[in-house]
Amino acid sequence: MATSDKSAAIAELTDKFRDSGAAVLTEYRGLSVAQLTELRNSLREHATYSVVKNTLTKRAAAEAEVTAFDGQLQGPSAIAFITGEPVEAAKVLRDFAKANPLLVIKGGVLDGKALSSEDITKLASLESRETLLAKLAGAMNASLSQAVYLFAAPLSQTARVVDALRAKVETEGPVATDAPAAAAEETAAEAPAEAASDVAEGGDES
């Protein structure tokens, strides 16, 4: 490779390290072109999967101040540069490695911190950010529904009492009491027109 081409490749890899929130180093020895294409397509939504040259990658990683891959850039290497959801990318890599044991997950880096292959497996077992946000939103909605119910419950109980009282007045007529006249007028206002006239007449008699 010409010097200019090497410089361009190093610059491109350096930018990928800097622009990615995470990166996972893999060894693909023995995998076919079709299998690599399948993996690349599976990762497309979350990461860019690139076959890399070890010597150029070492220089690019050094320029990007990434030390997580020190001593691991050996054999046929490919890196998943993750720009999307790290958990989802880790799940894709884990599942593909299970179905295709020739893919070896060697390590990674997340927000500048080195990850072992075991760490990446643990990352893949986590719930995605979208799932966690959906659960949080569901919990918040449930809490709001409970709050609305608590506020509405006394009102609905009051409404049932008023309806029962109104039905009683309509069925049995007004009941004479010693309550103040204002209370009688309030009861009359709540009752139907005919019941209101009965209450008014009862008030005149008292």
N, C-alpha and C positions, 0 to 999 in steps of 0.2 A: 504494500500500500504506500502510495506517495506521501511525502511529509505533509503536504497541504491537506490530503484526504484524512490523514491521521489527526491533524489538528482540528479539522471540521468535526470528525467523529467524537473526539474528546470533548469539544465544546458542546455538542449536542447531548452527550451523556451527562455532562456537568449540569446543563440546564434541566434535564429530566430529574436529576437528583434534587435540585433546588426547588423545582416546581411541584414535586410530589410530597404528599403528606406522609407517605410510607413507601417502602420498597421491599420486595422479597426476592432473595437470590435462590435460584433453583439449578439443579443439574439435570439435563434432559438426555443423557447418554442412552441410546437404544430406542428412543421414541421416533416414530416416523413423521414425515412432513405433515401427513394428514392429522396425526394426533396433536402436533404442535398447533396446527391451524384450528383444530377444535378447541384447544385450550385458549388460544388467543381470542377466538370468537366468544367464548364463555366469559372471559374477563373484560370484554370490550366496554361494557357499561361502567366498570369500576377502575380499570387499569389498562395500561399499555404494556403488552408482553413482548420484550425485545431480546433476541439472541445477541449476545455481546462478546467482544474479544477481551480476554482477561487483562492483558497488559494495558489496553486503552482504558478499560474500566477502572483499573487501579489508579491511574492518573486522574481520571475524571472524579473519582470518589475523593481523592486527596484534595483536588481543587474545590470540591463542594464541602469539604471538611466532614466527610462521612467516613467513620472508622469501623462501622459495624461489620464490614466485609473483609477486614484485614485477615489474611491467612486463609480465606475461604474461596478465593477466586482461582479455582483449579478445575480442570476438566471442562467439558462443554457446558457453558454457562448461559443462562437466560434470566432476565430480571423482570419482575412485574412492578412497574412504576405506577403506584396507586394514587390516583387523583380523585377518586370517588370515595365510597364507603369502605374503610379498611376491613371491617368485620365481614362484609359480603365478599370482598376479594379473597380474604383468608378462607372463607367457606368454599369458594370455587376451587382454590388450590388444594385444600384438604380433600375434597370429594374427588377431584381429578386424580390425585395421588393414590387414593384408595382404589379407584378403578384401574389406574395405570401405575403400578408400583415402580416402574422405571423412572418416574419423575421423583426426584429427591428434593425436598425442601430443606435448604441448608441453613437459612437464617434470614434476618430482615432488620429493618430499622423503621421506627415509628416515632414521629416528632423528635428526631434526633437521638432516640434511645435504641440501643441494640436489642434485637429479639432473637432468641434461640428458636430452633425448629419446634421445641415444646411450647414456647410462648405463642407461636403462630397457631398451633393447634388449640391452645386455650382461647386465643382471640377468636378463632372460628366458632367456638362453642358459645360465645356471647350473643346476646340479642342485638340486632342492628339499631342504629339511632332512630330510624323511622318507627320501628316496633316499640321502642321505649317511649317515644313521644306519643304514639297512639295510645299506649297503656296509660300514660300520664293524663292525656286528654280525657280518656274514658273515666278515670278516677275523679277528675275534676268535674265532669258532667254528672257523675253519680252523686258527688257531694252537693252540687248545685240543686239536683233534683230532690235530695233529702231536705235541703234548706227550704226549697219552695214548698215541699209537703208540710214541714213543720210550721211555716208561716200560714199556709192555707188551711190547715186542719182546724184551728179555732174558729175561723170564719165559716167553714162548712158546718161545723157543729152549731154555731149560732144560727145559721140559716135554717137548719133542721128544727131547732127550737121554735123559731119564729113561724115556720110553716105549720108546725104542730099546734101552736097557739092560735094561729089564724083559723085552722080547720076546726078547732074546738069552739071558737067564737061563732063561726058560721053554722055549726051544728047545734050548739046549745044556747046560743045567744049570749049577751053580755052578763057577766057575773058582778053583782054589786060588791064593792070593796070600800075600804076606808082610805084608799090611796088618794093623793092630791089630785085636783082637777087636771093639772098639767099631765099627769101620768095617764089619765083617762083619755085626754085629747091625743096623746102620742099613740095609744093603743088604737084609737079610732082611725088615725091616719094610716096605720099599718093594715087595717082590715079592709075588706071590700066596701063599696059605697053603702050597701044596704045594712051591713053590720055597723058601719060608722053612725048611721042615723039612729040605730037602736041604742048605741052607747050614749049618744047625745041626749036621747030622751031619758035614759036611765039617770044621767047626770042631773037633768032638770028636776027629777023626782027627789033626788037626794038633796 
